[in-house]
């Protein structure tokens, strides 16, 4: 079963859950977006605005493959530096992801745990443009790489500098004992200008449970920031992606549960780790917020998970999603509701010709066999009751961004 929301919860702590309610009665609260009124725009105007937000987002990121650091990292690879540092591999992964405009890969690379002690491999590597060979000299505090930025360059005008500080804390994860980093940085400078910079800082409890993580990534004119704070009972998370001074999209959440390394490592269900949380997701002029009772949904699933019919399972899952969750889209400019969201069943069919032996010439025949598959999707419900599937946005940046987040969550599939 594909629990896309639960994947997102584990991937980014994107648990869509109960927003704070006003204890003084039914009067609208600034903290309760569900009591906002619907926008006065027509449904068609909202549809155009949603499409425009997605298309505008894509226009902003279309220049990413043209950033200088991508060409510089490609040239470094072509210079055949015999250095197996995971930090260099991470910078190459950033460049590859940026060249493909893949937000999922950028995020996956930035948030992946890296336990490499580059202090064991500190040194200064310098490319000789005449002999086309590398020379190495010792260093006690950094790993530095000096090389020509572009192909056929005549001078070493590019420099990568990396540093690392251990937390001196080790954690057992899936039978491996891992050393956890405290501080790490990697920076690419070309002709004196910073083209790419990755920094991360981490704090832990004695058992290795992360209590705080701050990650920053600069990729030319683009910047990504990822911050997490964990008390084991409460997990707060913020993520943003910007171009220049403009935030293209952002995400903020607060989750409640039992969030230590032991429960996370052994969990078979998302509800064992996170019970509920609140979340806001914004792209350009559109803000999504919602509620999702994770534990209630998970407990409900257990009552029908042994049913034989995939159709019935899917039907109950969709009913559970609509019962235990509530989502809305908000126009940030007018601070009014664009649409509410509901989930619905989707069906698909796959057919093939099955080979069957018979007792008469030519002693075989082909019989068409079809299998039906069931899943679910969200759709928008506007003020007048009209509905629009998110599939309607599949050609623009709005749906592309959603798919990127889902792709990142695939490795957390339960």
DRENZAMAR-117970 format. One record per residue (C-alpha): residue number from 1; x, y, z. Coordinates in Angstrom, 1 decimal. Layout:
<NUM <X Y Z>>
...
% end
This chain:
<1 <0.0 0.0 0.0>>
<2 <1.3 3.5 -0.9>>
<3 <0.9 5.8 2.1>>
<4 <2.1 8.9 0.4>>
<5 <1.2 11.2 3.3>>
<6 <2.9 8.9 5.8>>
<7 <6.0 8.8 3.5>>
<8 <6.0 12.5 3.6>>
<9 <5.7 12.5 7.4>>
<10 <8.8 10.4 7.8>>
<11 <10.7 12.2 5.1>>
<12 <10.2 15.7 6.1>>
<13 <8.0 15.4 9.3>>
<14 <5.2 16.6 7.0>>
<15 <2.4 15.4 9.3>>
<16 <-0.7 17.4 8.4>>
<17 <-2.5 17.7 11.7>>
<18 <-4.6 19.6 14.1>>
<19 <-4.2 23.3 14.0>>
<20 <-4.7 25.2 17.2>>
<21 <-8.3 25.9 18.1>>
<22 <-9.7 28.9 19.8>>
<23 <-10.8 27.9 23.3>>
<24 <-13.1 31.0 23.6>>
<25 <-15.9 29.7 21.4>>
<26 <-16.6 29.7 17.7>>
<27 <-15.2 33.1 16.8>>
<28 <-12.6 33.0 14.1>>
<29 <-9.0 32.8 15.4>>
<30 <-5.9 34.1 13.6>>
<31 <-4.4 30.6 14.4>>
<32 <-7.3 28.7 12.8>>
<33 <-7.2 29.0 9.0>>
<34 <-10.3 26.7 8.7>>
<35 <-12.5 29.5 9.9>>
<36 <-11.4 31.8 7.0>>
<37 <-14.1 32.7 4.5>>
<38 <-14.0 31.7 0.9>>
<39 <-12.4 34.1 -1.6>>
<40 <-14.8 36.2 -3.7>>
<41 <-12.9 35.2 -6.9>>
<42 <-14.7 32.9 -9.3>>
<43 <-13.7 29.2 -9.6>>
<44 <-12.1 29.9 -13.0>>
<45 <-10.1 32.7 -11.6>>
<46 <-8.8 30.5 -8.8>>
<47 <-7.9 27.8 -11.3>>
<48 <-5.9 30.3 -13.4>>
<49 <-4.2 31.6 -10.3>>
<50 <-3.2 28.1 -9.2>>
<51 <-1.9 27.3 -12.6>>
<52 <-0.1 30.6 -12.7>>
<53 <1.6 29.9 -9.4>>
<54 <2.9 26.6 -10.7>>
<55 <4.1 28.1 -14.0>>
<56 <5.7 31.0 -12.2>>
<57 <7.6 28.6 -10.0>>
<58 <8.9 26.7 -13.0>>
<59 <10.1 29.9 -14.7>>
<60 <12.1 30.7 -11.6>>
<61 <13.9 27.4 -11.4>>
<62 <14.4 27.0 -15.2>>
<63 <17.7 28.9 -14.9>>
<64 <19.2 26.5 -12.3>>
<65 <21.0 24.3 -14.9>>
<66 <22.8 27.4 -16.1>>
<67 <24.5 28.1 -12.7>>
<68 <28.3 28.2 -13.0>>
<69 <29.0 25.7 -10.2>>
<70 <27.5 22.9 -12.3>>
<71 <30.1 23.3 -15.0>>
<72 <32.9 23.7 -12.5>>
<73 <32.1 20.5 -10.7>>
<74 <31.8 18.7 -14.0>>
<75 <35.3 19.9 -14.9>>
<76 <36.7 18.7 -11.6>>
<77 <35.3 15.2 -12.4>>
<78 <37.1 15.3 -15.8>>
<79 <40.4 16.1 -14.1>>
<80 <40.5 12.6 -12.5>>
<81 <41.2 13.6 -8.9>>
<82 <41.8 10.3 -7.0>>
<83 <39.9 11.4 -3.9>>
<84 <37.1 9.3 -2.6>>
<85 <35.7 11.8 -0.1>>
<86 <31.9 11.5 0.4>>
<87 <31.9 15.3 0.7>>
<88 <33.1 15.7 -2.8>>
<89 <30.5 13.1 -4.0>>
<90 <27.8 15.2 -2.2>>
<91 <28.8 18.3 -4.0>>
<92 <28.7 16.4 -7.3>>
<93 <25.2 15.2 -6.4>>
<94 <24.1 18.7 -5.8>>
<95 <25.4 19.7 -9.2>>
<96 <23.7 16.8 -10.9>>
<97 <20.4 17.4 -9.1>>
<98 <20.5 21.1 -10.0>>
<99 <21.3 20.4 -13.7>>
<100 <18.1 18.3 -13.7>>
<101 <16.1 20.8 -11.6>>
<102 <15.3 17.9 -9.2>>
<103 <14.3 19.4 -5.8>>
<104 <13.8 15.8 -4.5>>
<105 <17.4 14.9 -5.2>>
<106 <18.7 18.2 -3.7>>
<107 <16.7 17.7 -0.5>>
<108 <17.7 14.0 -0.3>>
<109 <21.4 14.8 -0.7>>
<110 <21.3 17.7 1.8>>
<111 <19.5 15.7 4.5>>
<112 <21.4 12.5 4.1>>
<113 <23.5 11.5 7.2>>
<114 <27.2 11.7 6.4>>
<115 <29.5 10.1 9.0>>
<116 <32.7 10.4 7.1>>
<117 <35.6 11.8 9.1>>
<118 <37.3 13.9 6.5>>
<119 <39.8 15.0 9.1>>
<120 <41.5 11.6 8.5>>
<121 <42.0 12.7 4.9>>
<122 <42.9 16.4 5.4>>
<123 <45.3 17.7 2.8>>
<124 <45.7 20.2 0.0>>
<125 <45.3 19.0 -3.5>>
<126 <46.6 21.2 -6.4>>
<127 <46.2 20.6 -10.1>>
<128 <49.2 21.3 -12.3>>
<129 <47.8 22.6 -15.6>>
<130 <51.1 21.9 -17.4>>
<131 <51.7 18.3 -16.4>>
<132 <48.0 17.6 -15.9>>
<133 <48.7 15.9 -12.6>>
<134 <47.7 16.4 -9.0>>
<135 <50.1 17.2 -6.2>>
<136 <49.4 16.8 -2.5>>
<137 <50.6 18.7 0.6>>
<138 <49.6 18.1 4.2>>
<139 <47.0 20.1 6.2>>
<140 <45.9 19.8 9.8>>
<141 <42.6 21.6 9.6>>
<142 <41.0 21.3 6.2>>
<143 <40.7 19.4 2.9>>
<144 <41.4 21.8 0.0>>
<145 <41.2 21.3 -3.7>>
<146 <42.7 23.9 -6.2>>
<147 <41.9 23.4 -9.9>>
<148 <40.9 25.3 -13.1>>
<149 <37.2 26.1 -13.1>>
<150 <36.5 25.3 -16.7>>
<151 <37.9 23.0 -19.4>>
<152 <41.3 24.1 -20.8>>
<153 <41.7 26.7 -18.0>>
<154 <45.3 27.9 -17.6>>
<155 <45.2 28.7 -13.9>>
<156 <43.7 27.3 -10.7>>
<157 <40.9 29.8 -10.2>>
<158 <38.6 27.4 -8.4>>
<159 <39.0 26.2 -4.8>>
<160 <37.0 23.8 -2.7>>
<161 <37.5 23.9 1.0>>
<162 <36.0 21.3 3.4>>
<163 <36.0 21.1 7.2>>
<164 <34.5 18.6 9.7>>
<165 <34.1 18.4 13.5>>
<166 <32.9 15.2 15.2>>
<167 <30.3 15.2 17.9>>
<168 <32.2 12.3 19.5>>
<169 <28.8 10.6 19.8>>
<170 <28.1 7.2 18.1>>
<171 <24.8 5.7 17.4>>
<172 <23.7 2.2 16.5>>
<173 <21.4 2.2 13.5>>
<174 <20.5 -1.1 11.7>>
<175 <23.4 -2.9 13.4>>
<176 <25.9 -0.3 12.3>>
<177 <27.8 1.9 14.8>>
<178 <28.0 5.3 13.2>>
<179 <30.0 8.4 14.3>>
<180 <27.7 11.4 14.2>>
<181 <28.9 14.8 12.9>>
<182 <28.7 18.1 14.8>>
<183 <29.8 20.5 12.2>>
<184 <30.6 20.1 8.5>>
<185 <31.1 22.5 5.6>>
<186 <32.0 22.5 2.0>>
<187 <32.5 25.6 -0.1>>
<188 <33.4 26.3 -3.8>>
<189 <34.9 29.6 -4.7>>
<190 <35.6 30.7 -8.3>>
<191 <37.6 33.8 -9.1>>
<192 <37.1 34.9 -5.5>>
<193 <33.3 34.5 -5.7>>
<194 <31.4 32.0 -3.6>>
<195 <29.5 29.7 -6.1>>
<196 <28.4 26.9 -3.8>>
<197 <28.4 26.4 0.0>>
<198 <27.0 23.6 2.1>>
<199 <27.0 23.9 5.9>>
<200 <25.4 21.7 8.6>>
<201 <25.4 21.7 12.4>>
<202 <24.0 19.0 14.6>>
<203 <23.2 18.3 18.3>>
<204 <22.3 15.0 19.9>>
<205 <21.3 13.2 23.0>>
<206 <23.7 10.7 24.5>>
<207 <22.0 7.8 22.6>>
<208 <22.4 9.6 19.3>>
<209 <18.9 11.0 19.0>>
<210 <19.1 14.2 17.0>>
<211 <17.9 17.2 19.0>>
<212 <18.8 20.0 16.5>>
<213 <19.9 20.2 12.9>>
<214 <20.6 23.3 10.8>>
<215 <21.4 22.9 7.1>>
<216 <22.2 25.6 4.6>>
<217 <22.9 25.2 0.9>>
<218 <23.8 27.9 -1.6>>
<219 <23.8 26.9 -5.2>>
<220 <24.6 30.0 -7.3>>
<221 <21.6 32.3 -7.0>>
<222 <19.5 29.6 -5.2>>
<223 <19.4 29.0 -1.5>>
<224 <18.0 26.1 0.5>>
<225 <17.6 26.1 4.3>>
<226 <16.5 23.1 6.5>>
<227 <16.1 23.3 10.3>>
<228 <14.9 20.7 12.7>>
<229 <14.5 20.8 16.5>>
<230 <13.5 17.6 18.5>>
<231 <12.8 17.3 22.2>>
<232 <11.7 13.6 21.5>>
<233 <8.1 14.7 22.4>>
<234 <7.9 17.6 19.9>>
<235 <9.6 17.9 16.5>>
<236 <9.7 21.3 14.7>>
<237 <10.8 21.5 11.2>>
<238 <11.2 24.3 8.6>>
<239 <12.3 24.2 5.0>>
<240 <12.6 26.9 2.4>>
<241 <13.9 27.2 -1.1>>
<242 <14.7 30.7 -2.5>>
<243 <16.0 32.4 -5.5>>
<244 <17.8 35.6 -4.6>>
<245 <15.6 37.3 -2.0>>
<246 <12.4 35.6 -3.1>>
<247 <11.1 32.5 -1.4>>
<248 <9.8 30.1 -4.0>>
<249 <8.4 27.6 -1.6>>
<250 <8.5 26.8 2.1>>
<251 <7.3 24.3 4.6>>
<252 <6.9 24.5 8.4>>
<253 <5.6 21.8 10.8>>
<254 <5.4 20.8 14.4>>
<255 <5.0 17.1 15.2>>
<256 <4.1 15.3 18.5>>
<257 <5.2 11.8 19.3>>
<258 <8.0 9.6 20.6>>
<259 <10.9 10.8 18.4>>
<260 <14.0 9.0 19.6>>
<261 <16.5 6.9 17.6>>
<262 <15.2 3.7 19.1>>
<263 <11.6 4.1 18.2>>
<264 <12.4 5.5 14.8>>
<265 <14.7 2.6 13.9>>
<266 <12.2 -0.1 15.0>>
<267 <9.0 1.5 13.8>>
<268 <6.8 -0.4 11.5>>
<269 <4.1 2.2 11.3>>
<270 <4.4 6.0 11.1>>
<271 <1.9 6.3 14.0>>
<272 <4.5 4.6 16.3>>
<273 <6.8 7.6 15.8>>
<274 <4.5 10.7 15.2>>
<275 <1.0 10.9 16.6>>
<276 <0.0 14.3 15.2>>
<277 <1.5 17.6 13.9>>
<278 <0.6 20.9 12.2>>
<279 <1.9 22.0 8.9>>
<280 <1.9 24.8 6.4>>
<281 <3.2 24.5 2.8>>
<282 <3.5 27.5 0.6>>
<283 <4.4 27.9 -3.1>>
<284 <4.4 31.4 -4.6>>
<285 <1.0 33.0 -3.8>>
<286 <-0.6 29.7 -2.6>>
<287 <-0.6 28.3 0.9>>
<288 <-1.7 24.8 1.9>>
<289 <-2.5 23.9 5.5>>
<290 <-4.3 20.9 6.9>>
<291 <-5.1 18.5 9.8>>
<292 <-4.4 14.8 9.9>>
<293 <-4.9 12.6 12.9>>
<294 <-2.2 10.1 12.2>>
<295 <-2.9 7.7 15.0>>
<296 <-6.6 7.7 14.3>>
<297 <-6.0 6.9 10.7>>
<298 <-3.5 4.2 11.5>>
<299 <-5.8 2.6 14.1>>
<300 <-8.6 2.6 11.6>>
<301 <-6.4 0.9 9.0>>
<302 <-5.7 -2.0 11.3>>
<303 <-9.4 -2.9 11.4>>
<304 <-9.5 -3.7 7.7>>
<305 <-5.9 -4.4 6.6>>
<306 <-6.6 -8.2 6.4>>
<307 <-9.5 -7.7 4.0>>
<308 <-9.1 -9.8 0.9>>
<309 <-10.5 -7.3 -1.6>>
<310 <-8.1 -4.5 -2.7>>
<311 <-11.1 -2.5 -3.8>>
<312 <-12.6 -2.6 -0.4>>
<313 <-9.3 -1.8 1.3>>
<314 <-8.9 1.2 -1.0>>
<315 <-12.5 2.3 -0.4>>
<316 <-12.0 2.2 3.4>>
<317 <-8.6 3.9 3.2>>
<318 <-10.1 6.8 1.2>>
<319 <-12.9 7.1 3.7>>
<320 <-10.4 7.1 6.5>>
<321 <-8.3 9.9 4.9>>
<322 <-11.5 12.0 4.5>>
<323 <-12.5 11.3 8.1>>
<324 <-9.2 11.9 9.8>>
<325 <-7.8 14.7 7.7>>
<326 <-8.8 18.2 6.5>>
<327 <-6.9 20.3 4.0>>
<328 <-7.4 23.8 2.5>>
<329 <-5.7 26.0 -0.1>>
<330 <-5.4 29.7 0.8>>
<331 <-4.8 32.8 -1.3>>
<332 <-2.0 34.5 0.6>>
<333 <-2.8 37.9 -0.8>>
<334 <-6.4 38.0 0.3>>
<335 <-6.0 35.5 3.2>>
<336 <-9.1 33.7 2.0>>
<337 <-9.9 30.1 1.2>>
<338 <-9.4 29.0 -2.5>>
<339 <-10.6 25.5 -2.1>>
<340 <-10.9 22.6 0.3>>
<341 <-9.4 19.2 -0.4>>
<342 <-10.9 15.7 -0.4>>
<343 <-9.6 12.3 -1.3>>
<344 <-11.1 10.0 -3.9>>
<345 <-10.4 6.5 -5.3>>
<346 <-8.6 6.1 -8.6>>
<347 <-8.6 2.9 -10.7>>
<348 <-6.3 1.7 -13.5>>
<349 <-6.3 -1.5 -15.5>>
<350 <-3.4 -3.5 -17.0>>
<351 <-4.1 -6.1 -19.6>>
<352 <-1.9 -8.8 -21.2>>
<353 <-2.3 -11.9 -23.4>>
<354 <-1.9 -15.1 -21.3>>
<355 <-0.6 -18.2 -23.1>>
<356 <-2.9 -21.3 -22.5>>
<357 <-2.4 -24.9 -23.8>>
<358 <-5.4 -26.6 -25.4>>
<359 <-6.1 -30.1 -26.7>>
<360 <-6.5 -29.2 -30.4>>
<361 <-4.3 -27.6 -33.0>>
<362 <-2.4 -25.4 -32.8>>
<363 <-2.5 -26.7 -29.1>>
<364 <-2.3 -23.2 -27.6>>
<365 <-4.3 -20.0 -27.5>>
<366 <-3.9 -16.5 -26.1>>
<367 <-6.4 -15.3 -23.6>>
<368 <-6.7 -11.6 -22.6>>
<369 <-6.3 -11.1 -18.9>>
<370 <-6.7 -7.8 -17.1>>
<371 <-5.9 -6.7 -13.6>>
<372 <-7.4 -3.7 -11.8>>
<373 <-5.4 -1.5 -9.5>>
<374 <-6.7 1.0 -6.9>>
<375 <-5.1 4.1 -5.4>>
<376 <-6.2 7.5 -4.2>>
<377 <-5.6 11.1 -5.0>>
<378 <-6.6 14.4 -3.6>>
<379 <-8.8 16.9 -5.4>>
<380 <-9.8 20.5 -4.8>>
<381 <-13.4 21.4 -3.9>>
<382 <-14.3 25.0 -4.7>>
<383 <-17.0 27.2 -3.1>>
<384 <-19.6 26.3 -5.7>>
<385 <-19.0 22.6 -5.1>>
<386 <-17.1 22.0 -8.3>>
<387 <-14.1 19.6 -8.1>>
<388 <-10.7 19.5 -9.7>>
<389 <-8.2 16.8 -9.6>>
<390 <-4.5 17.7 -9.0>>
<391 <-3.9 15.8 -12.2>>
<392 <-5.3 18.9 -13.9>>
<393 <-2.0 20.6 -13.0>>
<394 <0.3 17.8 -14.2>>
<395 <1.8 20.0 -16.9>>
<396 <2.8 22.8 -14.7>>
<397 <5.2 23.4 -11.8>>
<398 <2.6 23.1 -9.1>>
<399 <2.2 19.3 -9.7>>
<400 <5.8 18.9 -10.5>>
<401 <6.8 20.2 -7.1>>
<402 <4.3 17.9 -5.4>>
<403 <5.7 15.0 -7.3>>
<404 <9.3 16.0 -6.3>>
<405 <8.3 15.8 -2.6>>
<406 <6.6 12.4 -3.2>>
<407 <9.7 11.1 -5.0>>
<408 <11.8 12.1 -2.0>>
<409 <9.4 10.2 0.3>>
<410 <9.5 7.0 -1.7>>
<411 <12.5 5.7 0.2>>
<412 <10.4 5.8 3.4>>
<413 <7.6 3.7 1.9>>
<414 <6.0 1.5 4.6>>
% end
